[in-house]
Amino acid sequence: MTYATIDPATAPIVSVAESKTVLETTLSAALEHARRLTAMYGTNNAEAVFAWEAVEELNVALAHKQAPVQTAFARYCDANPGAPEARIYDV
């Protein structure tokens, strides 16, 4: 297996919306690759095991990317609901 080095000066700029699509595409390609290796060589083959590990890592990356990010202020309000800053006023 060979890896390519990416030059930051010439790397394409990918927006957040596109990077999610790229990650999902990479995950589906890795999943298909792992399935083919398993079908060809069985479950005890080292290449198949590494392919499934890559699928698992991509799954974790996708789940981490989709997790909502909570701000420090929101965490403060959750921890201190009685604080004046955490009060919500209806107008």
VOGU-538517 format. One record per residue (C-alpha): residue number from 0; residue in three letters; chain; x, y, z. Coordinates in steps of 0.1 Angstrom, whole numbers. Example, Ala and Ser with C-alpha at 12.3 -4.5 7.8 and 13.67 -1.06 7.14 Angstrom:
# residues 2
pos = 0&code = ALA&unit = A&xx = 123&yy = -45&zz = 78 .
pos = 1&code = SER&unit = A&xx = 137&yy = -11&zz = 71 .
END
This chain:
# residues 91
pos = 0&code = MET&unit = A&xx = 0&yy = 0&zz = 0 .
pos = 1&code = THR&unit = A&xx = 14&yy = 34&zz = -9 .
pos = 2&code = TYR&unit = A&xx = 5&yy = 68&zz = 4 .
pos = 3&code = ALA&unit = A&xx = 6&yy = 101&zz = -14 .
pos = 4&code = THR&unit = A&xx = 20&yy = 132&zz = 2 .
pos = 5&code = ILE&unit = A&xx = -2&yy = 163&zz = -1 .
pos = 6&code = ASP&unit = A&xx = 14&yy = 196&zz = -7 .
pos = 7&code = PRO&unit = A&xx = -6&yy = 223&zz = 13 .
pos = 8&code = ALA&unit = A&xx = 2&yy = 249&zz = -13 .
pos = 9&code = THR&unit = A&xx = -14&yy = 230&zz = -41 .
pos = 10&code = ALA&unit = A&xx = -40&yy = 211&zz = -22 .
pos = 11&code = PRO&unit = A&xx = -76&yy = 219&zz = -32 .
pos = 12&code = ILE&unit = A&xx = -97&yy = 239&zz = -8 .
pos = 13&code = VAL&unit = A&xx = -126&yy = 219&zz = 5 .
pos = 14&code = SER&unit = A&xx = -155&yy = 235&zz = 23 .
pos = 15&code = VAL&unit = A&xx = -171&yy = 220&zz = 54 .
pos = 16&code = ALA&unit = A&xx = -202&yy = 208&zz = 34 .
pos = 17&code = GLU&unit = A&xx = -179&yy = 192&zz = 7 .
pos = 18&code = SER&unit = A&xx = -156&yy = 176&zz = 33 .
pos = 19&code = LYS&unit = A&xx = -186&yy = 157&zz = 47 .
pos = 20&code = THR&unit = A&xx = -194&yy = 144&zz = 13 .
pos = 21&code = VAL&unit = A&xx = -158&yy = 134&zz = 7 .
pos = 22&code = LEU&unit = A&xx = -157&yy = 116&zz = 40 .
pos = 23&code = GLU&unit = A&xx = -189&yy = 97&zz = 33 .
pos = 24&code = THR&unit = A&xx = -176&yy = 88&zz = -2 .
pos = 25&code = THR&unit = A&xx = -143&yy = 76&zz = 13 .
pos = 26&code = LEU&unit = A&xx = -161&yy = 56&zz = 38 .
pos = 27&code = SER&unit = A&xx = -183&yy = 38&zz = 12 .
pos = 28&code = ALA&unit = A&xx = -152&yy = 31&zz = -10 .
pos = 29&code = ALA&unit = A&xx = -133&yy = 17&zz = 20 .
pos = 30&code = LEU&unit = A&xx = -163&yy = -4&zz = 30 .
pos = 31&code = GLU&unit = A&xx = -166&yy = -19&zz = -5 .
pos = 32&code = HIS&unit = A&xx = -128&yy = -25&zz = -5 .
pos = 33&code = ALA&unit = A&xx = -130&yy = -43&zz = 28 .
pos = 34&code = ARG&unit = A&xx = -160&yy = -64&zz = 16 .
pos = 35&code = ARG&unit = A&xx = -141&yy = -75&zz = -15 .
pos = 36&code = LEU&unit = A&xx = -109&yy = -84&zz = 3 .
pos = 37&code = THR&unit = A&xx = -130&yy = -104&zz = 28 .
pos = 38&code = ALA&unit = A&xx = -148&yy = -122&zz = 0 .
pos = 39&code = MET&unit = A&xx = -115&yy = -130&zz = -19 .
pos = 40&code = TYR&unit = A&xx = -92&yy = -139&zz = 10 .
pos = 41&code = GLY&unit = A&xx = -114&yy = -146&zz = 40 .
pos = 42&code = THR&unit = A&xx = -116&yy = -130&zz = 74 .
pos = 43&code = ASN&unit = A&xx = -82&yy = -141&zz = 87 .
pos = 44&code = ASN&unit = A&xx = -62&yy = -123&zz = 60 .
pos = 45&code = ALA&unit = A&xx = -41&yy = -94&zz = 73 .
pos = 46&code = GLU&unit = A&xx = -51&yy = -71&zz = 44 .
pos = 47&code = ALA&unit = A&xx = -88&yy = -77&zz = 51 .
pos = 48&code = VAL&unit = A&xx = -83&yy = -70&zz = 88 .
pos = 49&code = PHE&unit = A&xx = -65&yy = -37&zz = 80 .
pos = 50&code = ALA&unit = A&xx = -92&yy = -27&zz = 56 .
pos = 51&code = TRP&unit = A&xx = -119&yy = -33&zz = 82 .
pos = 52&code = GLU&unit = A&xx = -99&yy = -12&zz = 107 .
pos = 53&code = ALA&unit = A&xx = -98&yy = 16&zz = 82 .
pos = 54&code = VAL&unit = A&xx = -136&yy = 14&zz = 78 .
pos = 55&code = GLU&unit = A&xx = -140&yy = 16&zz = 116 .
pos = 56&code = GLU&unit = A&xx = -117&yy = 46&zz = 118 .
pos = 57&code = LEU&unit = A&xx = -136&yy = 64&zz = 90 .
pos = 58&code = ASN&unit = A&xx = -169&yy = 56&zz = 108 .
pos = 59&code = VAL&unit = A&xx = -156&yy = 71&zz = 140 .
pos = 60&code = ALA&unit = A&xx = -144&yy = 102&zz = 121 .
pos = 61&code = LEU&unit = A&xx = -178&yy = 106&zz = 105 .
pos = 62&code = ALA&unit = A&xx = -196&yy = 102&zz = 138 .
pos = 63&code = HIS&unit = A&xx = -172&yy = 128&zz = 154 .
pos = 64&code = LYS&unit = A&xx = -178&yy = 152&zz = 126 .
pos = 65&code = GLN&unit = A&xx = -216&yy = 149&zz = 129 .
pos = 66&code = ALA&unit = A&xx = -216&yy = 154&zz = 167 .
pos = 67&code = PRO&unit = A&xx = -229&yy = 189&zz = 177 .
pos = 68&code = VAL&unit = A&xx = -204&yy = 212&zz = 192 .
pos = 69&code = GLN&unit = A&xx = -215&yy = 229&zz = 224 .
pos = 70&code = THR&unit = A&xx = -201&yy = 263&zz = 232 .
pos = 71&code = ALA&unit = A&xx = -185&yy = 271&zz = 265 .
pos = 72&code = PHE&unit = A&xx = -214&yy = 295&zz = 274 .
pos = 73&code = ALA&unit = A&xx = -239&yy = 267&zz = 268 .
pos = 74&code = ARG&unit = A&xx = -220&yy = 243&zz = 290 .
pos = 75&code = TYR&unit = A&xx = -219&yy = 271&zz = 317 .
pos = 76&code = CYS&unit = A&xx = -256&yy = 276&zz = 314 .
pos = 77&code = ASP&unit = A&xx = -262&yy = 238&zz = 317 .
pos = 78&code = ALA&unit = A&xx = -240&yy = 236&zz = 348 .
pos = 79&code = ASN&unit = A&xx = -255&yy = 268&zz = 364 .
pos = 80&code = PRO&unit = A&xx = -292&yy = 270&zz = 355 .
pos = 81&code = GLY&unit = A&xx = -298&yy = 296&zz = 383 .
pos = 82&code = ALA&unit = A&xx = -272&yy = 320&zz = 371 .
pos = 83&code = PRO&unit = A&xx = -285&yy = 354&zz = 358 .
pos = 84&code = GLU&unit = A&xx = -267&yy = 348&zz = 325 .
pos = 85&code = ALA&unit = A&xx = -285&yy = 315&zz = 320 .
pos = 86&code = ARG&unit = A&xx = -320&yy = 329&zz = 324 .
pos = 87&code = ILE&unit = A&xx = -343&yy = 330&zz = 293 .
pos = 88&code = TYR&unit = A&xx = -367&yy = 358&zz = 291 .
pos = 89&code = ASP&unit = A&xx = -398&yy = 357&zz = 269 .
pos = 90&code = VAL&unit = A&xx = -406&yy = 391&zz = 254 .
END
